[in-house]
Amino acid sequence: MSTVEPGLATDNDEAIRAWDGPLYDRFVRFREIVTTGLGAHGEVALQMYPPARGDRVLDVGCGFGDTTSRIAALVGPEGEAVGMDAAARFIDDAVRECADVANARFLVADLQEGLAGEGGFDLAFSRFGTMFFANPVVAMRNIRNAIRPGGRLVMVVWRRRIDNDWLYRAQTIVEDIVERPQEYDEPTCGPGPFSMADADTTSEVLLNAGFAEVGLHRCDLPIVIGHDVEEAIDLVMALGPAGEILRLAGDRAAHLHDTVREALRKGLGEFESGGELRAGASTWIVTATVPA
């Protein structure tokens, strides 16, 4: 993952187009599986590092706003939860679905460009929302600037591919059949979900962004990746590294989809348990503080 400074990295426009377009559509399709599975890791982080009653909390990359709503309940009516996401379609859903949560509000913002008019947060929280910045040092510095001195960052990010076998296995199976195209019309999601998998790299990014007391806690928790094998295949063909390869290849790989499905059926079948497909998921719960 790059740690370059402004002017040496591209902006987030391409990633935002991906998240506000084809990736949004895919997340809507698999919302129940994604939010339940990923939500479990986010819940562990909130249990380990809960916001206090009355805190103001920034929820970075809030998506549908389910975590923002959860945080709003934890901080109580005297506190505030502010969900932000660079993809306007996610924010539209969050605003609509959390309309009755009085102490939650939402905004569209690219944190690599800053958070104008927002600051003084006691906590910045993120569940898989900080891994796609083209220039992570700049984005994390802007997050740090939005937190009061002495406040805290808590974020959940994926650990290594090999520690998330269901994603890595799907990727290798697809790569054996479909070549990732060198040229494509579809936008990519940026550095990708494993950009903060390396503990040393992530620590360096946060320290360069001005955080202190960086800590990483490993969280291993199984998640349901499909209510049957066909749903799991649909999921990995739509999202994650395998899904990205197929999406970028587009119609050029359509004739290979049946071959891909058969290979995934064999490769993912061993995760089946009691009718569901349940696989191990490994994340870092990363913490850091803003110097007082």
N, C-alpha and C positions, 0 to 999 in steps of 0.2 A: 504493500500500500504506500502510495506517495505521501511524503510529508512536506511537499514544496510549498512555497509562499505565494502570495498573489502575483499574478503576471506570468507564473511558470506552470500553471495548471489550467485546464479548460474549465468553463463554467458548468453549471448543473442543468443547462437547458435540455440536453438530450435525455438525461435521466428523468427529469420532470415530465417530458413528453411521454416517456414510457409508462411512468406511474399514473399519469392522468389519462392514459389511453388504454393500450392493450393489457397492461398489468392490472389496472383497476377492474376491467371486465373479468379477468381471471380470478381476482380476489373475491369479487362478488359471487362468482360461481361456486367457489370453494370456501366461502366465508365461515361456515360453521366449523369445518375441520381446522382451518387455519387459526381462527380466533380462539377456539377451545384448546388446541395443542400449544400454540405459542403463548396463549394466555396463562397456561399453567406455569411457565417459566417466569412470566412477568409477575404472577402472584407470589411466587417464592421470593422474588426481589423485594416486593412491597412488604412482605412479612418480615424479611430480614432488616429492611431499612424503611420503616413506615414513616410517612410524613406526620407531623404533629397536628393536633387540632389547631385551626387558625392559620396554618401555613398557606402560602401562595406557591403553587406548584406549576411548572411548565412541563407539559407532556409533549415531547419532541417526536415527530412522525406519528401522530395520533391515529391515523387511519380512520376507521369508522367511529372512533370516540368512545369505545367501550372501556378502555383504560382510563381515559379522562373522567368518565362518569364514576368509575370505581374510586379514583383519587378524590373526587369531589365529595364522595360519601365519607372518606377517611378524614378529610380536613374539616368537615362540618360546615354549617352555614356561615360561620365567621371566617372561614378560609375561602380560597378560590383555586380552581383548576383551569388552566388555560391550555387547550389543545391546539397544536399547530402542525400543519402539514404543507408540503409544497404542492401537493396535488389537489386542485380545487374540487374535484368530484368527490373525493373522500370527505372533505370538509363540508360539502353540501349535505352528504348523508349524515355526518356527525351533528350538524346543526339541527337537522330535522328530527333525528332520533333522540337527541338529548334536550329537546325543547323544554321539558319539564324539570330539568336539573338547574335550579336557580343559581347555583354558585359555579357553574361551568360556562365557559365561552370558548369560541374557536376562531382561528384566523389562518389565512393562507399566507405562508411566508417561506422563502428560501433562506435558510439559516446561514448559508455561505455568503449571502448578501447582507445579513444582519437582521435585527429585530427592532426597527424604529419605533420609539415610543413605549417599549416594553422593558421592564427591568425590575430589580428588587425582589426576585424570586428566592424563596428559602431553599427550594429544591428544583432541580431539573431531572426529569425521569424520562427514560425511553425504552420501549420494548421493540427491539429490532428496527429502530428508526434512525440510526446514526451511521450506517455502514455503506451508504451510497453517495457520499460527497466526493466530488472531483478533487477538492482540496480540503481534506479533513481537518488540518491544523487551523485553517481560517474558520471553518464552521464551528469547531469546538471552542475556539477563542471567543466567537460571538455568543455561544452558549454560556461560557464562563462570565462574560461581561453582563449577561442578563441575570446572573445569580448574585445575591448580596455577598459581601465579605463574610467568610465563615460558613456560607451555605454549601450545599452538597450536590454532586452529580451522581445519579444511579442509572446505569444503562445495562440492558441485556443484549448481548451480541452472540452470534454463532461462534463456536470453537471450530477446530479443524474439520475439513471434509471427512477425513478418515475416522473421526469420532462421531460423525453423523452418517452412518453407513447407508441408510436408505436413500439419502440425497446423492452421496458419492457413487453408490452402486448404480443408481439410475443414470447418472452422468456418464460413467464409463461404458455402460451398456449402449447408450445412445451414440456415444463417440465412436464405438466400434462399427456402427452402421451408417451414421450420418456425419459427414464432414462439416465442421463449423465453417460457414462461408466467410471468405475474406471481404466480400462486398455484399452489402444488404441495405434495404430501404428502411427497415424497422429500427426504431430507437432502442438502444441498450439501457440497462438499469444502472449504469455507472460501474464503479469498481467491483460490485457484486457482493453477495451475502457473506462471504468469508474474508472480507477485507480487514476485519479486526480480529481474526482468529488467532493471530500470533500475539502472545502476551507482551513480549518486548516491544513490538511495533506499536501496539495500542498504548502502552505506557509512555513510549516516546512521543506519540501524538499528543497525549494529554499534558505531559510535562512541557512540551514546546508551546502548547496553547495557554500555558500559565496556571494549570491546575497543580495541586500538591497532594501528597498522601494518597497516591494511586494504589488501589488494591483490586485484585481479581479473585473471585470465588467461583470455583467450578461447580456447575449445576448439571447433573445427569438425571434426566426425567423422561420416561417413555411417553410418547404421544401417539394418538390414533392417526394414521395417515390414510385411512379409508375404511368404510364400513364393509367393504368386500374388496377383492383384488382388482376388479375392474375400476372401481372408484379410485383406488390408489394409483393405478396406471394412468388414469385420466389426470390426476393431480400432478404427478411428476412430469407428464408430457406437456403440462400447461405452465407450471411454475418451477422455480429453482434452476440450477445449471442445465439440466436436461431439457427442461421446457424452453430455456433461452436459446439453446442450439436449434431446436425444432422451429421456434418462432422466427428466428433470423433466417433459417433456410426456406421457410414458407412453402410455396407450391413446388419448389424444386425437390423437396423431400417427401411430397405427399405419397408417392408410390412406394415409399419405404415404411409408411406408418404401420401397416399390418405386421411387417417383420419386426419393427420396434416393439409393438404391443406383445407379440409372442415372446420375444426375448425378455421383456420386463415381467411378463407373467411368470416366467421361470425364475427370474432373478429376485423378485419381490415376494414370491409365494411363501418363503420360509418365515416371513413376518406374521403370517396369519395365525390368529389365536382366538378361539371362541367365535369365529365368524368375522371378526374385525382384523385389520392389519395394524399391529402395534409395533413401533420401532423405537429404539433408543434415540434420544436427542440430547446433545451436549452443548452447553452454552457457558459463557462467562457472565457473571454478574459483576460489573465493573463499577467501582466507586472512586470518587476523588473529591477533594474539597477546594474551595476558593480561599486563598490565603486571607486572613483577617487583616 
